[in-house]
Amino acid sequence: MNPQDQEDPGTQADWSAAMFPMYEEDSNSSCGSLGASALSMKTPKDEEIDDPDAEEKVCTVCGDKANGYHFHVLTCEGCKGFFRRSMTKGLTFTCPFTRNCPVTKAKRRRCQACRLQKCLEVGMRRDMIMSEDALTARRELRMRKKQERLQRVQRAAEVGSLSEEQTRLIQILIDAHRKHFDSHLEHFVDYRPQPIIKVDWDSYNVQGSSSSPDCSPWGTEHSPTAPHAPTNVTEGNVIEDNMVELPHFADLSTYMIQQVIQFAKEIPVFRSLSIDDQISLLKGATMEVSHLQFNTVFNLDTKIWECGRLKLSIKHGELTGFQRVFLEPLQKFHITLRQLKLHEAEYVLMQALALFSPDRPGVIEHNHIDKIQETMAMTLKCYIDYHHQLQGSRFLFAKLLSMLAELRTLNEENAKQMVHIQNVMEDAMTPLMKEIFS
């Protein structure tokens, strides 16, 4: 065999079957058409499977089997190497015959001058040849990318299944969530109903009623009588106008708080904490956990929380007394979180992360709770790595941590708003709410 016709070892490595999907990265090749691009994305074997009757791609120089586009032309590996060597080494050839020698697979080595001339005639471009340094850099880049792919596959294999402890933890949280989160408010009874508001040009007519049993801190029954909602609210009476929903909201909030308390009590590691730490964690995280729970019933199209027979929007928040400086960021938070299309396991793990926050005021066992939170975070990370391996989910874990930080800020603003509402209409707040926001 003619040494000049042997294939470059480096080239052989570049064009192994495993490298075909990366063909477009080869700076020594060009896909000048849609056909070229399609060819570069599959192996010849794949082509035969896709279309058994398709013609085999042949080298436009010698007619041998082509394996891709090289220097802008569909060629075989031999003609690719011959053209590169001839151009990079500045070789010149002389035809001993009539300068019209046939260039075929069997005869391509007989006259190098005519073979080189044929390469130029079919369109192979000298300006697309890389220098040795650039070629080496490209091969190193390919090798790094190949190693990165192998590492990603290896990491996916390692995460292939959650540990038994993580699986058990997720199941405990899901069971607690399903048992104590009444998403359709089917058991929300004996509450002060929402006032029916009829709007005309000059005034509001509000029809409301009371009263209902209430609950004292941490679930003991106690029932003071709450005031009726205002019956004639005019545009000039700003405070009453903004708080016509407050009695109903107080009852609903109390019900939501009770659900979070029961959810937390279903978690064994939470029950193992001291009573003081349990209370401190619940006082700090209850509203955050509640918002995470109710995000599951938030309708992205209508921007409404659909809780069975009750449909809630930020307009109801305004009628309760909350300001838009809080309500608009809250709605934006729910929109952003809902768009992530989280799984149930991810929702409950986020609730656990919010609940087990060691920096809540009054917490005593900081280090112990910090370890619990770290366990929850690692479980969430492993779950995401296993169940969200798509390209768009690479930063999902970081996004969720960012959402939790944002929720913490919203919770602080919510507390300020609640304190203001308490100062204006204290009797409408339930004892449990006062305990949470004190």
C-alpha positions as CSV (number, residue, x, y, z in Angstrom):
1,M,0.0,0.0,0.0
2,N,1.2,3.5,-0.8
3,P,2.1,5.2,2.5
4,Q,0.6,8.4,1.3
5,D,-2.7,6.7,0.9
6,Q,-2.8,5.3,4.4
7,E,-5.3,7.1,6.7
8,D,-4.0,9.5,9.3
9,P,-4.1,7.7,12.8
10,G,-5.4,10.9,14.4
11,T,-8.1,11.1,11.7
12,Q,-9.2,7.5,12.3
13,A,-9.7,8.2,16.0
14,D,-11.7,11.4,15.1
15,W,-14.0,9.4,12.8
16,S,-14.9,6.5,15.0
17,A,-18.6,5.6,15.0
18,A,-19.1,7.2,18.4
19,M,-17.9,10.6,17.1
20,F,-20.4,10.8,14.3
21,P,-23.0,12.8,16.3
22,M,-20.4,15.5,16.9
23,Y,-19.4,15.7,13.3
24,E,-20.5,19.3,12.9
25,E,-17.9,20.3,15.5
26,D,-15.1,19.2,13.2
27,S,-13.5,22.4,11.9
28,N,-12.1,20.4,9.0
29,S,-15.5,19.6,7.7
30,S,-18.4,21.6,6.4
31,C,-22.1,21.0,6.0
32,G,-23.1,23.3,3.3
33,S,-26.6,21.9,2.8
34,L,-29.5,20.4,4.8
35,G,-28.5,17.1,3.4
36,A,-25.0,17.4,4.8
37,S,-26.4,18.3,8.2
38,A,-28.7,15.3,8.2
39,L,-25.9,13.0,7.2
40,S,-23.7,14.3,10.0
41,M,-26.2,13.4,12.7
42,K,-26.4,9.7,12.0
43,T,-24.1,6.8,11.2
44,P,-24.3,4.8,7.9
45,K,-25.8,2.0,9.9
46,D,-28.6,4.3,11.1
47,E,-29.3,5.4,7.5
48,E,-29.8,1.8,6.4
49,I,-32.2,1.3,9.2
50,D,-34.1,4.5,8.5
51,D,-34.3,3.9,4.7
52,P,-33.3,0.5,3.4
53,D,-33.8,1.6,-0.2
54,A,-31.6,4.7,0.1
55,E,-28.5,4.9,-2.1
56,E,-25.2,4.5,-0.4
57,K,-23.3,7.8,-0.2
58,V,-20.2,7.7,-2.3
59,C,-17.0,9.8,-2.5
60,T,-17.3,12.5,-5.2
61,V,-13.5,12.1,-5.9
62,C,-13.0,8.3,-6.2
63,G,-16.4,6.7,-5.8
64,D,-15.5,4.8,-2.6
65,K,-17.9,4.7,0.3
66,A,-18.1,8.2,1.8
67,N,-18.4,8.8,5.6
68,G,-19.1,12.5,5.7
69,Y,-18.4,16.0,4.3
70,H,-14.8,17.0,4.4
71,F,-13.5,20.4,3.3
72,H,-17.0,21.2,1.9
73,V,-17.3,18.0,-0.2
74,L,-18.7,14.5,0.5
75,T,-15.7,12.2,0.4
76,C,-14.2,9.0,1.8
77,E,-11.6,9.0,4.6
78,G,-8.8,8.2,2.1
79,C,-9.4,11.2,-0.1
80,K,-9.9,13.4,2.9
81,G,-6.4,12.4,4.3
82,F,-4.8,12.7,0.8
83,F,-6.1,16.2,0.3
84,R,-5.1,17.4,3.8
85,R,-1.5,16.0,3.4
86,S,-1.1,17.4,0.0
87,M,-2.2,20.9,1.0
88,T,-0.5,21.2,4.4
89,K,2.8,19.8,3.2
90,G,2.7,21.9,0.0
91,L,3.3,18.8,-2.2
92,T,3.3,19.1,-6.0
93,F,2.6,16.3,-8.4
94,T,3.2,15.8,-12.1
95,C,1.0,13.5,-14.3
96,P,3.3,11.1,-16.4
97,F,0.4,10.6,-18.8
98,T,-2.2,12.8,-20.4
99,R,-3.4,14.7,-17.3
100,N,-6.7,12.9,-17.6
101,C,-6.2,9.7,-15.6
102,P,-9.3,8.0,-14.2
103,V,-9.6,8.4,-10.4
104,T,-11.5,5.5,-9.0
105,K,-11.3,3.5,-5.8
106,A,-9.0,0.9,-7.4
107,K,-6.9,3.4,-9.4
108,R,-6.8,6.5,-7.2
109,R,-3.2,5.7,-6.2
110,R,-1.8,5.5,-9.7
111,C,-1.7,9.3,-10.4
112,Q,-1.6,11.6,-7.4
113,A,-1.6,14.7,-9.7
114,C,-4.9,13.8,-11.3
115,R,-6.3,12.8,-8.0
116,L,-5.4,16.2,-6.5
117,Q,-6.8,17.9,-9.5
118,K,-10.1,16.0,-9.1
119,C,-10.3,17.0,-5.5
120,L,-10.1,20.7,-6.5
121,E,-12.5,20.2,-9.3
122,V,-15.3,18.8,-7.1
123,G,-14.9,21.7,-4.7
124,M,-12.6,20.7,-1.9
125,R,-11.4,23.9,-0.3
126,R,-7.9,24.5,0.9
127,D,-8.9,27.4,3.2
128,M,-10.9,24.9,5.4
129,I,-7.8,23.0,6.4
130,M,-6.8,23.5,10.0
131,S,-3.2,23.9,11.3
132,E,-1.7,21.1,13.3
133,D,-2.0,23.2,16.5
134,A,-5.7,23.9,15.8
135,L,-6.3,20.3,14.9
136,T,-4.7,19.2,18.2
137,A,-6.8,21.7,20.1
138,R,-9.9,20.4,18.4
139,R,-9.1,16.8,19.3
140,E,-8.5,17.8,22.9
141,L,-11.8,19.6,23.0
142,R,-13.6,16.6,21.7
143,M,-11.9,14.4,24.2
144,R,-12.9,16.7,27.1
145,K,-16.5,16.7,25.9
146,K,-16.5,12.9,25.6
147,Q,-15.2,12.6,29.1
148,E,-17.8,15.1,30.4
149,R,-20.5,13.0,28.7
150,L,-19.2,9.9,30.3
151,Q,-19.1,11.6,33.7
152,R,-22.7,12.7,33.3
153,V,-23.7,9.2,32.5
154,Q,-21.8,7.9,35.4
155,R,-23.4,10.4,37.8
156,A,-26.8,9.5,36.4
157,A,-26.0,5.8,37.1
158,E,-24.9,6.6,40.6
159,V,-28.2,8.5,41.2
160,G,-30.0,5.8,39.4
161,S,-32.2,5.3,42.4
162,L,-32.8,7.1,45.6
163,S,-31.5,5.5,48.8
164,E,-34.0,3.6,50.9
165,E,-33.8,6.3,53.5
166,Q,-34.5,9.1,51.0
167,T,-37.4,7.1,49.5
168,R,-38.9,6.5,52.9
169,L,-38.5,10.2,53.8
170,I,-40.3,11.3,50.6
171,Q,-43.1,8.8,51.2
172,I,-43.6,10.1,54.8
173,L,-43.9,13.7,53.5
174,I,-46.2,12.8,50.7
175,D,-48.5,10.8,53.1
176,A,-48.6,13.7,55.5
177,H,-49.3,16.1,52.7
178,R,-52.2,14.1,51.3
179,K,-53.6,13.4,54.7
180,H,-53.7,16.9,56.0
181,F,-53.9,19.2,52.9
182,D,-57.5,19.8,52.0
183,S,-57.0,21.3,48.5
184,H,-60.7,21.5,47.8
185,L,-61.6,22.7,51.3
186,E,-64.1,20.0,51.6
187,H,-63.8,20.0,55.4
188,F,-63.7,23.7,55.7
189,V,-67.1,24.1,57.5
190,D,-68.7,26.4,60.1
191,Y,-66.8,29.5,58.9
192,R,-67.9,33.0,58.4
193,P,-68.8,33.2,54.7
194,Q,-67.5,35.6,52.1
195,P,-69.6,38.8,51.8
196,I,-71.5,39.1,48.6
197,I,-70.5,42.4,47.1
198,K,-72.7,44.2,44.5
199,V,-71.0,47.1,42.9
200,D,-72.8,50.1,41.4
201,W,-71.6,53.6,40.4
202,D,-71.8,55.2,43.8
203,S,-71.5,52.6,46.6
204,Y,-70.9,49.0,47.7
205,N,-73.7,46.9,49.3
206,V,-72.2,44.2,51.4
207,Q,-74.2,41.2,52.8
208,G,-72.3,39.1,55.3
209,S,-72.9,37.0,58.4
210,S,-71.0,35.4,61.3
211,S,-70.2,33.6,63.5
212,S,-68.3,30.3,63.7
213,P,-66.3,28.2,66.1
214,D,-62.7,29.2,66.4
215,C,-59.5,27.5,67.5
216,S,-56.9,28.5,70.0
217,P,-53.2,27.9,69.5
218,W,-52.1,24.4,68.5
219,G,-55.5,23.0,68.0
220,T,-57.6,23.3,71.2
221,E,-61.2,24.4,70.5
222,H,-62.2,27.9,71.7
223,S,-65.0,30.0,70.2
224,P,-65.3,33.7,70.8
225,T,-67.9,35.6,68.7
226,A,-66.5,37.6,65.9
227,P,-68.1,40.8,64.6
228,H,-70.3,41.0,61.5
229,A,-68.8,42.3,58.3
230,P,-69.8,45.9,57.5
231,T,-73.2,46.2,56.0
232,N,-72.9,49.5,54.2
233,V,-69.4,50.2,52.8
234,T,-69.0,53.4,50.9
235,E,-66.1,54.6,48.7
236,G,-65.2,57.1,51.4
237,N,-64.8,54.6,54.1
238,V,-61.4,53.2,53.0
239,I,-60.6,51.0,56.0
240,E,-63.9,49.1,56.1
241,D,-63.9,48.9,52.3
242,N,-60.5,47.2,52.3
243,M,-61.5,44.7,55.1
244,V,-64.9,43.4,54.1
245,E,-63.2,40.0,53.5
246,L,-61.3,39.9,56.8
247,P,-63.6,37.7,59.0
248,H,-63.8,35.1,56.2
249,F,-60.1,35.3,55.6
250,A,-59.3,34.9,59.3
251,D,-61.3,31.6,59.4
252,L,-59.7,30.4,56.2
253,S,-56.2,31.3,57.4
254,T,-56.9,29.5,60.7
255,Y,-57.9,26.4,58.8
256,M,-54.7,26.6,56.6
257,I,-52.5,27.0,59.7
258,Q,-54.2,23.9,61.3
259,Q,-53.4,21.9,58.2
260,V,-49.7,22.9,58.4
261,I,-49.5,22.0,62.1
262,Q,-51.0,18.6,61.4
263,F,-48.7,18.1,58.4
264,A,-45.7,18.8,60.6
265,K,-46.8,16.5,63.4
266,E,-46.9,13.6,60.9
267,I,-43.2,13.9,60.4
268,P,-41.3,11.7,63.0
269,V,-38.2,13.9,63.0
270,F,-40.3,16.9,63.8
271,R,-42.1,15.2,66.7
272,S,-38.6,14.3,68.1
273,L,-37.8,18.0,68.6
274,S,-38.5,19.8,71.8
275,I,-41.9,21.5,72.1
276,D,-40.3,24.9,72.1
277,D,-38.5,24.3,68.9
278,Q,-41.6,22.8,67.3
279,I,-43.5,26.0,68.1
280,S,-40.7,28.2,66.9
281,L,-40.4,26.4,63.6
282,L,-44.2,26.5,63.0
283,K,-44.5,30.2,63.9
284,G,-41.8,31.0,61.4
285,A,-42.7,28.6,58.5
286,T,-46.5,28.1,58.6
287,M,-47.4,30.7,56.0
288,E,-44.5,29.7,53.8
289,V,-45.6,26.0,53.9
290,S,-49.2,27.1,53.3
291,H,-48.2,29.0,50.2
292,L,-46.3,26.1,48.8
293,Q,-49.3,23.8,49.4
294,F,-51.8,26.2,47.7
295,N,-49.5,26.7,44.8
296,T,-50.7,23.2,43.7
297,V,-54.2,24.6,43.1
298,F,-53.1,27.9,41.4
299,N,-54.4,28.2,37.9
300,L,-51.8,29.8,35.6
301,D,-54.4,30.8,33.0
302,T,-56.9,32.6,35.3
303,K,-54.4,33.6,38.0
304,I,-56.9,32.2,40.6
305,W,-56.4,29.7,43.4
306,E,-59.1,27.1,42.7
307,C,-60.0,25.6,46.1
308,G,-63.1,23.6,45.2
309,R,-66.1,25.8,45.8
310,L,-64.0,28.7,46.7
311,K,-62.1,30.7,44.0
312,L,-59.6,33.1,45.4
313,S,-57.6,35.9,43.7
314,I,-55.5,38.8,44.8
315,K,-58.6,41.0,44.7
316,H,-59.8,39.1,47.7
317,G,-56.6,39.9,49.4
318,E,-57.2,43.6,48.7
319,L,-60.7,43.3,50.3
320,T,-59.0,41.7,53.3
321,G,-56.8,44.7,53.8
322,F,-53.5,43.6,52.2
323,Q,-51.7,46.1,50.0
324,R,-50.7,45.5,46.4
325,V,-47.0,46.0,47.4
326,F,-47.4,42.5,48.9
327,L,-50.0,41.0,46.7
328,E,-48.4,41.5,43.3
329,P,-45.0,40.0,44.2
330,L,-47.0,37.1,45.9
331,Q,-48.9,36.4,42.7
332,K,-45.7,36.6,40.7
333,F,-44.1,34.1,43.0
334,H,-47.0,31.6,42.5
335,I,-46.8,32.1,38.7
336,T,-43.1,31.4,38.6
337,L,-43.3,28.4,40.9
338,R,-46.3,26.9,39.1
339,Q,-44.5,27.2,35.7
340,L,-41.7,24.9,37.0
341,K,-44.3,22.0,36.9
342,L,-43.0,20.4,40.1
343,H,-43.7,16.8,41.1
344,E,-45.6,16.2,44.3
345,A,-42.4,14.9,45.9
346,E,-40.6,18.2,45.1
347,Y,-43.5,20.2,46.6
348,V,-43.4,18.3,49.9
349,L,-39.6,18.4,50.1
350,M,-39.7,22.2,49.6
351,Q,-42.3,22.4,52.4
352,A,-39.9,20.4,54.6
353,L,-37.0,22.7,53.8
354,A,-39.1,25.7,54.7
355,L,-40.3,24.0,57.9
356,F,-36.8,22.9,59.2
357,S,-35.1,26.3,59.0
358,P,-32.6,26.6,61.9
359,D,-32.5,30.4,61.8
360,R,-36.1,30.9,62.9
361,P,-36.4,33.1,66.0
362,G,-36.5,31.1,69.2
363,V,-34.9,28.0,67.8
364,I,-32.7,26.3,70.4
365,E,-31.2,23.2,68.7
366,H,-29.7,25.0,65.7
367,N,-27.2,22.4,64.7
368,H,-29.6,19.5,64.9
369,I,-32.2,21.2,62.8
370,D,-29.6,22.3,60.3
371,K,-28.6,18.7,59.8
372,I,-32.3,17.8,59.2
373,Q,-32.6,20.6,56.7
374,E,-29.4,19.4,54.9
375,T,-30.9,15.9,54.7
376,M,-34.1,17.4,53.1
377,A,-32.0,19.4,50.6
378,M,-29.8,16.5,49.6
379,T,-33.0,14.3,49.1
380,L,-34.5,17.1,46.9
381,K,-31.2,17.4,44.9
382,C,-31.1,13.6,44.3
383,Y,-34.7,13.4,43.3
384,I,-34.3,16.2,40.8
385,D,-31.1,14.7,39.3
386,Y,-33.0,11.4,38.9
387,H,-36.3,12.6,37.7
388,H,-35.3,15.8,35.8
389,Q,-32.4,14.8,33.5
390,L,-33.6,17.1,30.7
391,Q,-31.3,20.0,29.6
392,G,-33.8,22.6,30.8
393,S,-33.8,21.1,34.4
394,R,-30.1,21.4,35.1
395,F,-30.6,24.4,37.4
396,L,-33.9,23.4,38.9
397,F,-32.5,22.7,42.3
398,A,-30.8,26.2,42.4
399,K,-34.1,27.8,41.2
400,L,-36.0,26.1,44.0
401,L,-33.6,27.3,46.6
402,S,-34.0,30.8,45.2
403,M,-37.7,30.5,45.4
404,L,-37.5,29.5,49.0
405,A,-35.4,32.6,49.7
406,E,-38.0,34.7,47.9
407,L,-40.8,33.1,49.9
408,R,-38.9,34.0,53.1
409,T,-39.0,37.7,52.1
410,L,-42.7,37.5,51.2
411,N,-43.4,35.9,54.6
412,E,-41.7,38.8,56.4
413,E,-43.8,41.3,54.4
414,N,-46.9,39.2,55.1
415,A,-46.2,39.5,58.8
416,K,-45.9,43.2,58.6
417,Q,-49.2,43.4,56.8
418,M,-50.9,41.2,59.3
419,V,-49.7,43.3,62.2
420,H,-51.2,46.4,60.6
421,I,-54.5,44.6,60.0
422,Q,-54.5,43.4,63.6
423,N,-54.0,47.0,64.8
424,V,-57.0,48.2,62.7
425,M,-59.4,45.4,63.3
426,E,-58.1,43.2,66.2
427,D,-61.3,41.4,67.0
428,A,-61.5,39.8,63.6
429,M,-58.3,37.9,64.1
430,T,-58.4,34.4,65.6
431,P,-56.3,33.4,68.6
432,L,-54.3,31.0,66.5
433,M,-53.5,33.7,63.9
434,K,-52.4,36.1,66.8
435,E,-50.1,33.3,68.1
436,I,-48.5,32.8,64.7
437,F,-48.0,36.5,63.9
438,S,-47.0,37.6,67.4
